[in-house]
Amino acid sequence: MGTKKIRAEYDNEETTDVFQKAEALGLSKPDLVWMYEVMVETRHFEEMATTLYGLGKVHGTMHLSIGQEAVAAGTGLARKASDYLLNHHRGHGHFIASGADVNKMMAEFLGKDTGFCRGRGGSMHIADVSANILGAQGIVGAQMGIAPGVGMAIKMKKTDQIALVIFGDGAANRGVFQESLNMSSIWDLPVVYLCENNHYGMSAEVERVSGKVPFRDRAEALGVPGYFIDGNDVLAVYEFMKNAFDHARSGAGPVFVETETYRILGHSKSDRNLYRSKEEINNWKEKDPIQRFKKLLLEGDVITEDQIEDIEKKMTKVIDDAVTFAENSPEPNIEDVTEYVYA
């Protein structure tokens, strides 16, 4: 059985001079530091979630995005707070990058009543409708079926919002991918499709189960402008997502952005990682987006080693405080178990 390798060429050029690149994109020093902090905060949050799971304090399962933090940080900076977000089951970083309260996130992980969904959603279904975050989906690709509806509502209301829908490479092989992009294309809906291609849908390597990669070529076949970029380059993510948002916001229709990245850990906590080699994982660890961006920030004199250390301490405390908040929060009342259920 042959494989169709993802091409090595990206639509973006590799960032080498962070200050020059930032200046060209209109980014300030605080913007750069914010993206780094979001990446570190996301990493600390998910590492703590892993620890709590091992202690039996997180029930069910969870899907972590360690190794993919640049996509969340770059996208979060480009997105407006008024835009709608439709997320997937590996979307903790996107939620954090949207300014979510990590105390309420951690409480949701622990199934507490102070969580975003009152402890009913857990890791895979966190939502905050008040902030236009319409929720994560545990069903692969389900959010793509909702996106055209949100886009149509925006168009009918004539606002300047967009609907951002995020999914993985596994979802891109589902029928709803074609249906959703086609509908958004023919009606010129303000929807931005973000595919986080981390190379594996559960244990299935994308190149072995996809007749055509990268997926951006499929989008272009439906008349949707598509880009294939290095998802571990946070500045490239910001640049292309901002361009995509501006395009969709202008009324020109949907855009598709595919970010190539990699999940360092398994698909979920029950994944024994038997389908890929340690060498492959270690090769991608060397492309760690956090270490890569830190190196650029230090070389560009945007940040100092002392500031790096301060950020580490700050985010450690933020996550430790979130755990304290969650553990001290009440459990949901059994009398309210059917509350928020429609039928």
ZADO-1210 file (C-alpha; in nm, 4 decimals, padded with zeros to 6 digits):
<atoms>
<atom x="00.0000" y="00.0000" z="00.0000" code="MET" pos="1"/>
<atom x="00.1578" y="00.3265" z="-00.1117" code="GLY" pos="2"/>
<atom x="00.1430" y="00.6614" z="00.0631" code="THR" pos="3"/>
<atom x="00.0992" y="01.0091" z="-00.0791" code="LYS" pos="4"/>
<atom x="00.3475" y="01.2242" z="00.1074" code="LYS" pos="5"/>
<atom x="00.2536" y="01.5745" z="00.2169" code="ILE" pos="6"/>
<atom x="00.4665" y="01.8108" z="00.0162" code="ARG" pos="7"/>
<atom x="00.7536" y="01.9823" z="00.1924" code="ALA" pos="8"/>
<atom x="00.6808" y="02.3307" z="00.0524" code="GLU" pos="9"/>
<atom x="00.4707" y="02.5646" z="00.2595" code="TYR" pos="10"/>
<atom x="00.2852" y="02.8734" z="00.1450" code="ASP" pos="11"/>
<atom x="00.4789" y="03.0681" z="00.4088" code="ASN" pos="12"/>
<atom x="00.8481" y="03.1450" z="00.4313" code="GLU" pos="13"/>
<atom x="01.0257" y="03.0362" z="00.7483" code="GLU" pos="14"/>
<atom x="01.0637" y="03.3137" z="01.0026" code="THR" pos="15"/>
<atom x="01.4278" y="03.3921" z="01.0794" code="THR" pos="16"/>
<atom x="01.4195" y="03.7556" z="01.1972" code="ASP" pos="17"/>
<atom x="01.1338" y="03.7832" z="01.4457" code="VAL" pos="18"/>
<atom x="01.1531" y="04.1625" z="01.4794" code="PHE" pos="19"/>
<atom x="01.1482" y="04.2229" z="01.1031" code="GLN" pos="20"/>
<atom x="00.8621" y="03.9788" z="01.0572" code="LYS" pos="21"/>
<atom x="00.6638" y="04.1274" z="01.3448" code="ALA" pos="22"/>
<atom x="00.7125" y="04.4787" z="01.2105" code="GLU" pos="23"/>
<atom x="00.5840" y="04.3717" z="00.8691" code="ALA" pos="24"/>
<atom x="00.2753" y="04.2194" z="01.0321" code="LEU" pos="25"/>
<atom x="00.2106" y="04.5212" z="01.2526" code="GLY" pos="26"/>
<atom x="00.2784" y="04.3281" z="01.5710" code="LEU" pos="27"/>
<atom x="00.4162" y="04.4942" z="01.8827" code="SER" pos="28"/>
<atom x="00.6549" y="04.3509" z="02.1379" code="LYS" pos="29"/>
<atom x="00.3650" y="04.2897" z="02.3797" code="PRO" pos="30"/>
<atom x="00.1868" y="04.0949" z="02.1037" code="ASP" pos="31"/>
<atom x="00.4876" y="03.8662" z="02.0646" code="LEU" pos="32"/>
<atom x="00.5196" y="03.8140" z="02.4383" code="VAL" pos="33"/>
<atom x="00.1433" y="03.7455" z="02.4633" code="TRP" pos="34"/>
<atom x="00.1659" y="03.4675" z="02.2056" code="MET" pos="35"/>
<atom x="00.4574" y="03.3105" z="02.3893" code="TYR" pos="36"/>
<atom x="00.2708" y="03.3302" z="02.7202" code="GLU" pos="37"/>
<atom x="-00.0387" y="03.1657" z="02.5709" code="VAL" pos="38"/>
<atom x="00.1719" y="02.8797" z="02.4368" code="MET" pos="39"/>
<atom x="00.3396" y="02.8271" z="02.7750" code="VAL" pos="40"/>
<atom x="00.0097" y="02.8542" z="02.9626" code="GLU" pos="41"/>
<atom x="-00.1515" y="02.5958" z="02.7335" code="THR" pos="42"/>
<atom x="00.1422" y="02.3576" z="02.7779" code="ARG" pos="43"/>
<atom x="00.1308" y="02.3927" z="03.1578" code="HIS" pos="44"/>
<atom x="-00.2465" y="02.3475" z="03.1644" code="PHE" pos="45"/>
<atom x="-00.2352" y="02.0243" z="02.9658" code="GLU" pos="46"/>
<atom x="00.0621" y="01.8847" z="03.1545" code="GLU" pos="47"/>
<atom x="-00.1254" y="01.9483" z="03.4786" code="MET" pos="48"/>
<atom x="-00.4362" y="01.7857" z="03.3317" code="ALA" pos="49"/>
<atom x="-00.2258" y="01.4778" z="03.2595" code="THR" pos="50"/>
<atom x="-00.1044" y="01.4704" z="03.6211" code="THR" pos="51"/>
<atom x="-00.4572" y="01.5054" z="03.7569" code="LEU" pos="52"/>
<atom x="-00.5796" y="01.2307" z="03.5263" code="TYR" pos="53"/>
<atom x="-00.3109" y="01.0008" z="03.6639" code="GLY" pos="54"/>
<atom x="-00.4356" y="01.0785" z="04.0151" code="LEU" pos="55"/>
<atom x="-00.7887" y="00.9799" z="03.9161" code="GLY" pos="56"/>
<atom x="-00.9241" y="01.3338" z="03.9469" code="LYS" pos="57"/>
<atom x="-01.0168" y="01.3754" z="03.5783" code="VAL" pos="58"/>
<atom x="-01.2786" y="01.1267" z="03.4690" code="HIS" pos="59"/>
<atom x="-01.3449" y="00.9868" z="03.1226" code="GLY" pos="60"/>
<atom x="-01.0690" y="01.0739" z="02.8791" code="THR" pos="61"/>
<atom x="-00.9102" y="01.3779" z="02.7199" code="MET" pos="62"/>
<atom x="-00.7261" y="01.4696" z="02.4037" code="HIS" pos="63"/>
<atom x="-00.4196" y="01.6890" z="02.4464" code="LEU" pos="64"/>
<atom x="-00.2593" y="01.9305" z="02.2004" code="SER" pos="65"/>
<atom x="00.0974" y="01.9301" z="02.3344" code="ILE" pos="66"/>
<atom x="00.3148" y="02.0199" z="02.0351" code="GLY" pos="67"/>
<atom x="00.0400" y="02.2181" z="01.8596" code="GLN" pos="68"/>
<atom x="00.0359" y="02.5353" z="02.0726" code="GLU" pos="69"/>
<atom x="00.1502" y="02.7731" z="01.7977" code="ALA" pos="70"/>
<atom x="-00.1727" y="02.7209" z="01.6025" code="VAL" pos="71"/>
<atom x="-00.3825" y="02.8282" z="01.9005" code="ALA" pos="72"/>
<atom x="-00.1676" y="03.1289" z="01.9915" code="ALA" pos="73"/>
<atom x="-00.1391" y="03.2680" z="01.6387" code="GLY" pos="74"/>
<atom x="-00.5076" y="03.2172" z="01.5702" code="THR" pos="75"/>
<atom x="-00.6123" y="03.3623" z="01.9049" code="GLY" pos="76"/>
<atom x="-00.4290" y="03.6873" z="01.8413" code="LEU" pos="77"/>
<atom x="-00.5808" y="03.7220" z="01.4936" code="ALA" pos="78"/>
<atom x="-00.9395" y="03.6467" z="01.5978" code="ARG" pos="79"/>
<atom x="-01.1727" y="03.9198" z="01.7230" code="LYS" pos="80"/>
<atom x="-01.3626" y="03.8571" z="02.0448" code="ALA" pos="81"/>
<atom x="-01.6924" y="03.9084" z="01.8594" code="SER" pos="82"/>
<atom x="-01.6182" y="03.6245" z="01.6141" code="ASP" pos="83"/>
<atom x="-01.7766" y="03.2847" z="01.6689" code="TYR" pos="84"/>
<atom x="-01.5608" y="02.9845" z="01.7524" code="LEU" pos="85"/>
<atom x="-01.6630" y="02.6263" z="01.6794" code="LEU" pos="86"/>
<atom x="-01.4017" y="02.3990" z="01.8286" code="ASN" pos="87"/>
<atom x="-01.3054" y="02.0317" z="01.8385" code="HIS" pos="88"/>
<atom x="-01.2146" y="01.7809" z="02.1086" code="HIS" pos="89"/>
<atom x="-00.8446" y="01.8796" z="02.1080" code="ARG" pos="90"/>
<atom x="-00.9104" y="02.2500" z="02.1459" code="GLY" pos="91"/>
<atom x="-00.8004" y="02.3491" z="02.4961" code="HIS" pos="92"/>
<atom x="-00.5329" y="02.5813" z="02.3557" code="GLY" pos="93"/>
<atom x="-00.7834" y="02.7642" z="02.1361" code="HIS" pos="94"/>
<atom x="-01.0084" y="02.8155" z="02.4364" code="PHE" pos="95"/>
<atom x="-00.7200" y="02.9552" z="02.6423" code="ILE" pos="96"/>
<atom x="-00.6078" y="03.1775" z="02.3529" code="ALA" pos="97"/>
<atom x="-00.9598" y="03.3200" z="02.3410" code="SER" pos="98"/>
<atom x="-00.9148" y="03.4530" z="02.6941" code="GLY" pos="99"/>
<atom x="-01.1020" y="03.1785" z="02.8778" code="ALA" pos="100"/>
<atom x="-01.0818" y="03.1629" z="03.2564" code="ASP" pos="101"/>
<atom x="-00.8505" y="02.8683" z="03.3287" code="VAL" pos="102"/>
<atom x="-01.0022" y="02.8363" z="03.6763" code="ASN" pos="103"/>
<atom x="-01.3394" y="02.7516" z="03.5211" code="LYS" pos="104"/>
<atom x="-01.1654" y="02.5313" z="03.2634" code="MET" pos="105"/>
<atom x="-00.9891" y="02.3303" z="03.5317" code="MET" pos="106"/>
<atom x="-01.3125" y="02.3032" z="03.7286" code="ALA" pos="107"/>
<atom x="-01.4826" y="02.1659" z="03.4192" code="GLU" pos="108"/>
<atom x="-01.2057" y="01.9074" z="03.3782" code="PHE" pos="109"/>
<atom x="-01.2659" y="01.7945" z="03.7357" code="LEU" pos="110"/>
<atom x="-01.6422" y="01.7849" z="03.6843" code="GLY" pos="111"/>
<atom x="-01.7145" y="02.0643" z="03.9307" code="LYS" pos="112"/>
<atom x="-02.0193" y="02.2898" z="03.9449" code="ASP" pos="113"/>
<atom x="-01.8061" y="02.6016" z="03.8879" code="THR" pos="114"/>
<atom x="-01.6906" y="02.4794" z="03.5465" code="GLY" pos="115"/>
<atom x="-01.7959" y="02.6412" z="03.2208" code="PHE" pos="116"/>
<atom x="-02.0598" y="02.3714" z="03.1681" code="CYS" pos="117"/>
<atom x="-02.1287" y="02.3146" z="03.5385" code="ARG" pos="118"/>
<atom x="-01.9146" y="02.0010" z="03.5222" code="GLY" pos="119"/>
<atom x="-02.1296" y="01.8375" z="03.2558" code="ARG" pos="120"/>
<atom x="-01.9070" y="01.8861" z="02.9521" code="GLY" pos="121"/>
<atom x="-01.5630" y="01.7819" z="03.0675" code="GLY" pos="122"/>
<atom x="-01.2584" y="01.8076" z="02.8451" code="SER" pos="123"/>
<atom x="-01.4289" y="01.7556" z="02.5091" code="MET" pos="124"/>
<atom x="-01.7323" y="01.9832" z="02.5284" code="HIS" pos="125"/>
<atom x="-01.6246" y="02.3083" z="02.6906" code="ILE" pos="126"/>
<atom x="-01.8323" y="02.6054" z="02.5731" code="ALA" pos="127"/>
<atom x="-01.8900" y="02.9698" z="02.6637" code="ASP" pos="128"/>
<atom x="-02.1820" y="03.0990" z="02.4589" code="VAL" pos="129"/>
<atom x="-02.1606" y="03.4402" z="02.6289" code="SER" pos="130"/>
<atom x="-01.8179" y="03.4821" z="02.4639" code="ALA" pos="131"/>
<atom x="-01.9380" y="03.3458" z="02.1243" code="ASN" pos="132"/>
<atom x="-01.7524" y="03.0200" z="02.1866" code="ILE" pos="133"/>
<atom x="-02.0197" y="02.7781" z="02.0741" code="LEU" pos="134"/>
<atom x="-01.8532" y="02.4707" z="02.2101" code="GLY" pos="135"/>
<atom x="-01.6213" y="02.1865" z="02.1276" code="ALA" pos="136"/>
<atom x="-01.7499" y="01.8713" z="01.9595" code="GLN" pos="137"/>
<atom x="-01.6687" y="01.5146" z="02.0571" code="GLY" pos="138"/>
<atom x="-01.8119" y="01.3826" z="01.7301" code="ILE" pos="139"/>
<atom x="-01.5388" y="01.4130" z="01.4671" code="VAL" pos="140"/>
<atom x="-01.6284" y="01.6814" z="01.2123" code="GLY" pos="141"/>
<atom x="-01.9650" y="01.7721" z="01.3681" code="ALA" pos="142"/>
<atom x="-01.8642" y="02.1365" z="01.4070" code="GLN" pos="143"/>
<atom x="-01.8256" y="02.1690" z="01.0287" code="MET" pos="144"/>
<atom x="-02.1946" y="02.0913" z="00.9863" code="GLY" pos="145"/>
<atom x="-02.2828" y="02.3787" z="01.2198" code="ILE" pos="146"/>
<atom x="-02.0462" y="02.6345" z="01.0634" code="ALA" pos="147"/>
<atom x="-02.2510" y="02.7229" z="00.7504" code="PRO" pos="148"/>
<atom x="-02.5542" y="02.7846" z="00.9716" code="GLY" pos="149"/>
<atom x="-02.3574" y="03.0266" z="01.1865" code="VAL" pos="150"/>
<atom x="-02.2161" y="03.1884" z="00.8726" code="GLY" pos="151"/>
<atom x="-02.5642" y="03.2266" z="00.7244" code="MET" pos="152"/>
<atom x="-02.6909" y="03.3863" z="01.0463" code="ALA" pos="153"/>
<atom x="-02.4035" y="03.6364" z="01.0375" code="ILE" pos="154"/>
<atom x="-02.4785" y="03.7181" z="00.6742" code="LYS" pos="155"/>
<atom x="-02.8494" y="03.7667" z="00.7401" code="MET" pos="156"/>
<atom x="-02.7760" y="03.9916" z="01.0401" code="LYS" pos="157"/>
<atom x="-02.5224" y="04.1867" z="00.8279" code="LYS" pos="158"/>
<atom x="-02.2576" y="04.2058" z="01.1009" code="THR" pos="159"/>
<atom x="-01.8816" y="04.2018" z="01.0403" code="ASP" pos="160"/>
<atom x="-01.8314" y="03.8807" z="01.2391" code="GLN" pos="161"/>
<atom x="-01.6908" y="03.5549" z="01.1058" code="ILE" pos="162"/>
<atom x="-01.7342" y="03.1919" z="01.2086" code="ALA" pos="163"/>
<atom x="-01.4077" y="03.0118" z="01.2797" code="LEU" pos="164"/>
<atom x="-01.4399" y="02.6342" z="01.2657" code="VAL" pos="165"/>
<atom x="-01.1450" y="02.4186" z="01.3756" code="ILE" pos="166"/>
<atom x="-01.0962" y="02.0487" z="01.3015" code="PHE" pos="167"/>
<atom x="-00.8254" y="01.7893" z="01.2440" code="GLY" pos="168"/>
<atom x="-00.7027" y="01.5894" z="00.9469" code="ASP" pos="169"/>
<atom x="-00.9245" y="01.2977" z="01.0459" code="GLY" pos="170"/>
<atom x="-01.2354" y="01.5151" z="01.0136" code="ALA" pos="171"/>
<atom x="-01.1186" y="01.6376" z="00.6724" code="ALA" pos="172"/>
<atom x="-01.1830" y="01.2862" z="00.5391" code="ASN" pos="173"/>
<atom x="-01.5469" y="01.2892" z="00.6448" code="ARG" pos="174"/>
<atom x="-01.8303" y="01.3741" z="00.4100" code="GLY" pos="175"/>
<atom x="-01.9326" y="01.6794" z="00.6119" code="VAL" pos="176"/>
<atom x="-01.6040" y="01.8439" z="00.5058" code="PHE" pos="177"/>
<atom x="-01.7150" y="01.8513" z="00.1415" code="GLN" pos="178"/>
<atom x="-02.0727" y="01.9450" z="00.2235" code="GLU" pos="179"/>
<atom x="-01.9792" y="02.2286" z="00.4585" code="SER" pos="180"/>
<atom x="-01.7161" y="02.3877" z="00.2339" code="LEU" pos="181"/>
<atom x="-01.9418" y="02.3572" z="-00.0703" code="ASN" pos="182"/>
<atom x="-02.2337" y="02.5285" z="00.1040" code="MET" pos="183"/>
<atom x="-02.0129" y="02.8075" z="00.2379" code="SER" pos="184"/>
<atom x="-01.8611" y="02.8513" z="-00.1081" code="SER" pos="185"/>
<atom x="-02.1833" y="02.8782" z="-00.3093" code="ILE" pos="186"/>
<atom x="-02.3349" y="03.1248" z="-00.0605" code="TRP" pos="187"/>
<atom x="-02.0137" y="03.3227" z="00.0064" code="ASP" pos="188"/>
<atom x="-02.0480" y="03.2707" z="00.3803" code="LEU" pos="189"/>
<atom x="-01.8057" y="03.4368" z="00.6268" code="PRO" pos="190"/>
<atom x="-01.6558" y="03.1085" z="00.7496" code="VAL" pos="191"/>
<atom x="-01.2866" y="03.0396" z="00.8085" code="VAL" pos="192"/>
<atom x="-01.1936" y="02.6696" z="00.8090" code="TYR" pos="193"/>
<atom x="-00.8843" y="02.5846" z="01.0134" code="LEU" pos="194"/>
<atom x="-00.7489" y="02.2321" z="00.9708" code="CYS" pos="195"/>
<atom x="-00.4905" y="02.1250" z="01.2286" code="GLU" pos="196"/>
<atom x="-00.3134" y="01.8520" z="01.0349" code="ASN" pos="197"/>
<atom x="-00.1208" y="01.6715" z="01.3079" code="ASN" pos="198"/>
<atom x="-00.0607" y="01.3674" z="01.0833" code="HIS" pos="199"/>
<atom x="-00.2832" y="01.1214" z="01.2693" code="TYR" pos="200"/>
<atom x="-00.6561" y="01.0603" z="01.2988" code="GLY" pos="201"/>
<atom x="-00.6424" y="00.8395" z="01.6071" code="MET" pos="202"/>
<atom x="-00.3851" y="00.5806" z="01.4874" code="SER" pos="203"/>
<atom x="-00.4369" y="00.6341" z="01.1128" code="ALA" pos="204"/>
<atom x="-00.1516" y="00.8194" z="00.9454" code="GLU" pos="205"/>
<atom x="-00.3022" y="01.0888" z="00.7247" code="VAL" pos="206"/>
<atom x="-00.0923" y="00.9984" z="00.4208" code="GLU" pos="207"/>
<atom x="-00.2144" y="00.6382" z="00.4260" code="ARG" pos="208"/>
<atom x="-00.5837" y="00.7196" z="00.4432" code="VAL" pos="209"/>
<atom x="-00.6041" y="01.0293" z="00.2226" code="SER" pos="210"/>
<atom x="-00.6144" y="01.0163" z="-00.1555" code="GLY" pos="211"/>
<atom x="-00.5153" y="01.3821" z="-00.1811" code="LYS" pos="212"/>
<atom x="-00.2972" y="01.5832" z="00.0539" code="VAL" pos="213"/>
<atom x="-00.2569" y="01.8592" z="00.1491" code="PRO" pos="214"/>
<atom x="-00.6278" y="01.9172" z="00.2060" code="PHE" pos="215"/>
<atom x="-00.6080" y="02.2788" z="00.0899" code="ARG" pos="216"/>
<atom x="-00.6164" y="02.1423" z="-00.2664" code="ASP" pos="217"/>
<atom x="-00.9578" y="01.9918" z="-00.1956" code="ARG" pos="218"/>
<atom x="-01.0833" y="02.3275" z="-00.0693" code="ALA" pos="219"/>
<atom x="-00.9611" y="02.5041" z="-00.3814" code="GLU" pos="220"/>
<atom x="-01.1468" y="02.2491" z="-00.5944" code="ALA" pos="221"/>
<atom x="-01.4651" y="02.3832" z="-00.4331" code="LEU" pos="222"/>
<atom x="-01.3729" y="02.7438" z="-00.5061" code="GLY" pos="223"/>
<atom x="-01.2467" y="02.8134" z="-00.1550" code="VAL" pos="224"/>
<atom x="-00.9043" y="02.9845" z="-00.1309" code="PRO" pos="225"/>
<atom x="-00.6693" y="02.7524" z="00.0537" code="GLY" pos="226"/>
<atom x="-00.3320" y="02.7734" z="00.2257" code="TYR" pos="227"/>
<atom x="-00.0929" y="02.5086" z="00.3574" code="PHE" pos="228"/>
<atom x="00.1450" y="02.6478" z="00.6184" code="ILE" pos="229"/>
<atom x="00.3925" y="02.5490" z="00.8881" code="ASP" pos="230"/>
<atom x="00.1723" y="02.5230" z="01.1957" code="GLY" pos="231"/>
<atom x="00.4701" y="02.5299" z="01.4316" code="ASN" pos="232"/>
<atom x="00.5612" y="02.8824" z="01.3145" code="ASP" pos="233"/>
<atom x="00.3379" y="03.1028" z="01.5298" code="VAL" pos="234"/>
<atom x="00.4027" y="03.4149" z="01.3219" code="LEU" pos="235"/>
<atom x="00.3034" y="03.2339" z="01.0022" code="ALA" pos="236"/>
<atom x="-00.0146" y="03.1155" z="01.1720" code="VAL" pos="237"/>
<atom x="-00.0985" y="03.4712" z="01.2769" code="TYR" pos="238"/>
<atom x="-00.0242" y="03.6090" z="00.9303" code="GLU" pos="239"/>
<atom x="-00.2353" y="03.3622" z="00.7357" code="PHE" pos="240"/>
<atom x="-00.5206" y="03.3501" z="00.9855" code="MET" pos="241"/>
<atom x="-00.5405" y="03.7298" z="00.9908" code="LYS" pos="242"/>
<atom x="-00.5513" y="03.7353" z="00.6109" code="ASN" pos="243"/>
<atom x="-00.8201" y="03.4659" z="00.6173" code="ALA" pos="244"/>
<atom x="-01.0291" y="03.6584" z="00.8701" code="PHE" pos="245"/>
<atom x="-00.9966" y="03.9813" z="00.6705" code="ASP" pos="246"/>
<atom x="-01.1004" y="03.8007" z="00.3509" code="HIS" pos="247"/>
<atom x="-01.4081" y="03.6407" z="00.5059" code="ALA" pos="248"/>
<atom x="-01.5011" y="03.9578" z="00.6938" code="ARG" pos="249"/>
<atom x="-01.4972" y="04.1583" z="00.3708" code="SER" pos="250"/>
<atom x="-01.7803" y="03.9503" z="00.2256" code="GLY" pos="251"/>
<atom x="-01.5569" y="03.7619" z="-00.0172" code="ALA" pos="252"/>
<atom x="-01.6588" y="03.4206" z="00.1156" code="GLY" pos="253"/>
<atom x="-01.4904" y="03.1367" z="00.3051" code="PRO" pos="254"/>
<atom x="-01.1184" y="03.0584" z="00.3398" code="VAL" pos="255"/>
<atom x="-00.9402" y="02.7341" z="00.4249" code="PHE" pos="256"/>
<atom x="-00.6119" y="02.7293" z="00.6198" code="VAL" pos="257"/>
<atom x="-00.4274" y="02.4017" z="00.6783" code="GLU" pos="258"/>
<atom x="-00.1554" y="02.4032" z="00.9433" code="THR" pos="259"/>
<atom x="00.0910" y="02.1157" z="00.9510" code="GLU" pos="260"/>
<atom x="00.1800" y="02.0343" z="01.3092" code="THR" pos="261"/>
<atom x="00.2168" y="01.7294" z="01.5335" code="TYR" pos="262"/>
<atom x="00.0696" y="01.5955" z="01.8551" code="ARG" pos="263"/>
<atom x="00.3538" y="01.4708" z="02.0727" code="ILE" pos="264"/>
<atom x="00.1297" y="01.2605" z="02.2957" code="LEU" pos="265"/>
<atom x="-00.1184" y="00.9936" z="02.1934" code="GLY" pos="266"/>
<atom x="-00.4668" y="01.0427" z="02.0535" code="HIS" pos="267"/>
<atom x="-00.6168" y="01.0165" z="02.4024" code="SER" pos="268"/>
<atom x="-00.5170" y="00.8876" z="02.7432" code="LYS" pos="269"/>
<atom x="-00.5891" y="00.5284" z="02.6355" code="SER" pos="270"/>
<atom x="-00.3471" y="00.5508" z="02.3406" code="ASP" pos="271"/>
<atom x="-00.0372" y="00.3306" z="02.3820" code="ARG" pos="272"/>
<atom x="00.1329" y="00.4903" z="02.0793" code="ASN" pos="273"/>
<atom x="00.2135" y="00.1588" z="01.9085" code="LEU" pos="274"/>
<atom x="00.1576" y="00.2928" z="01.5562" code="TYR" pos="275"/>
<atom x="00.4519" y="00.5336" z="01.5386" code="ARG" pos="276"/>
<atom x="00.8175" y="00.5166" z="01.6290" code="SER" pos="277"/>
<atom x="01.0005" y="00.6948" z="01.9087" code="LYS" pos="278"/>
<atom x="01.2349" y="00.8316" z="01.6432" code="GLU" pos="279"/>
<atom x="00.9458" y="01.0018" z="01.4651" code="GLU" pos="280"/>
<atom x="00.8152" y="01.1529" z="01.7885" code="ILE" pos="281"/>
<atom x="01.1628" y="01.2733" z="01.8876" code="ASN" pos="282"/>
<atom x="01.2143" y="01.4323" z="01.5456" code="ASN" pos="283"/>
<atom x="00.8994" y="01.6380" z="01.5974" code="TRP" pos="284"/>
<atom x="00.9973" y="01.7243" z="01.9529" code="LYS" pos="285"/>
<atom x="01.2958" y="01.9028" z="01.8015" code="GLU" pos="286"/>
<atom x="01.0445" y="02.1238" z="01.6176" code="LYS" pos="287"/>
<atom x="00.8659" y="02.2143" z="01.9413" code="ASP" pos="288"/>
<atom x="00.6848" y="02.5437" z="01.8651" code="PRO" pos="289"/>
<atom x="00.7461" y="02.6863" z="02.2113" code="ILE" pos="290"/>
<atom x="01.1209" y="02.6289" z="02.2049" code="GLN" pos="291"/>
<atom x="01.1355" y="02.7490" z="01.8461" code="ARG" pos="292"/>
<atom x="00.9596" y="03.0771" z="01.9226" code="PHE" pos="293"/>
<atom x="01.1562" y="03.1286" z="02.2430" code="LYS" pos="294"/>
<atom x="01.4793" y="03.1024" z="02.0431" code="LYS" pos="295"/>
<atom x="01.3573" y="03.3664" z="01.7967" code="LEU" pos="296"/>
<atom x="01.2482" y="03.6011" z="02.0757" code="LEU" pos="297"/>
<atom x="01.5843" y="03.5709" z="02.2516" code="LEU" pos="298"/>
<atom x="01.7860" y="03.6150" z="01.9321" code="GLU" pos="299"/>
<atom x="01.5744" y="03.9187" z="01.8389" code="GLY" pos="300"/>
<atom x="01.6254" y="04.0785" z="02.1823" code="ASP" pos="301"/>
<atom x="01.2483" y="04.0846" z="02.2255" code="VAL" pos="302"/>
<atom x="01.2744" y="03.9040" z="02.5571" code="ILE" pos="303"/>
<atom x="01.5454" y="03.8081" z="02.8065" code="THR" pos="304"/>
<atom x="01.6278" y="03.4823" z="02.9823" code="GLU" pos="305"/>
<atom x="01.5058" y="03.6380" z="03.3085" code="ASP" pos="306"/>
<atom x="01.1713" y="03.7226" z="03.1480" code="GLN" pos="307"/>
<atom x="01.1454" y="03.3672" z="03.0154" code="ILE" pos="308"/>
<atom x="01.1958" y="03.2379" z="03.3690" code="GLU" pos="309"/>
<atom x="00.9400" y="03.4854" z="03.5053" code="ASP" pos="310"/>
<atom x="00.6816" y="03.3682" z="03.2515" code="ILE" pos="311"/>
<atom x="00.7421" y="03.0059" z="03.3510" code="GLU" pos="312"/>
<atom x="00.6898" y="03.0945" z="03.7180" code="LYS" pos="313"/>
<atom x="00.3838" y="03.3035" z="03.6372" code="LYS" pos="314"/>
<atom x="00.2139" y="03.0293" z="03.4363" code="MET" pos="315"/>
<atom x="00.3025" y="02.7640" z="03.6931" code="THR" pos="316"/>
<atom x="00.1254" y="02.9727" z="03.9562" code="LYS" pos="317"/>
<atom x="-00.1736" y="03.0408" z="03.7280" code="VAL" pos="318"/>
<atom x="-00.2263" y="02.6685" z="03.6736" code="ILE" pos="319"/>
<atom x="-00.1584" y="02.5765" z="04.0386" code="ASP" pos="320"/>
<atom x="-00.4169" y="02.8366" z="04.1435" code="ASP" pos="321"/>
<atom x="-00.6622" y="02.6896" z="03.8923" code="ALA" pos="322"/>
<atom x="-00.6186" y="02.3457" z="04.0481" code="VAL" pos="323"/>
<atom x="-00.6777" y="02.4901" z="04.3948" code="THR" pos="324"/>
<atom x="-00.9923" y="02.6645" z="04.2718" code="PHE" pos="325"/>
<atom x="-01.1206" y="02.3485" z="04.1057" code="ALA" pos="326"/>
<atom x="-01.0482" y="02.1169" z="04.3977" code="GLU" pos="327"/>
<atom x="-01.2182" y="02.3564" z="04.6396" code="ASN" pos="328"/>
<atom x="-01.5257" y="02.3893" z="04.4159" code="SER" pos="329"/>
<atom x="-01.8478" y="02.2019" z="04.4922" code="PRO" pos="330"/>
<atom x="-01.9646" y="01.8948" z="04.3077" code="GLU" pos="331"/>
<atom x="-02.2844" y="01.9306" z="04.1007" code="PRO" pos="332"/>
<atom x="-02.6020" y="01.8487" z="04.2922" code="ASN" pos="333"/>
<atom x="-02.7628" y="01.5196" z="04.2040" code="ILE" pos="334"/>
<atom x="-03.1008" y="01.6968" z="04.2137" code="GLU" pos="335"/>
<atom x="-02.9911" y="01.9105" z="03.9154" code="ASP" pos="336"/>
<atom x="-02.8680" y="01.6217" z="03.6998" code="VAL" pos="337"/>
<atom x="-03.1338" y="01.6814" z="03.4304" code="THR" pos="338"/>
<atom x="-03.0931" y="02.0580" z="03.4254" code="GLU" pos="339"/>
<atom x="-02.9938" y="02.2029" z="03.0835" code="TYR" pos="340"/>
<atom x="-03.1204" y="01.8885" z="02.9080" code="VAL" pos="341"/>
<atom x="-03.3647" y="01.9751" z="02.6290" code="TYR" pos="342"/>
<atom x="-03.5608" y="01.6495" z="02.6303" code="ALA" pos="343"/>
</atoms>
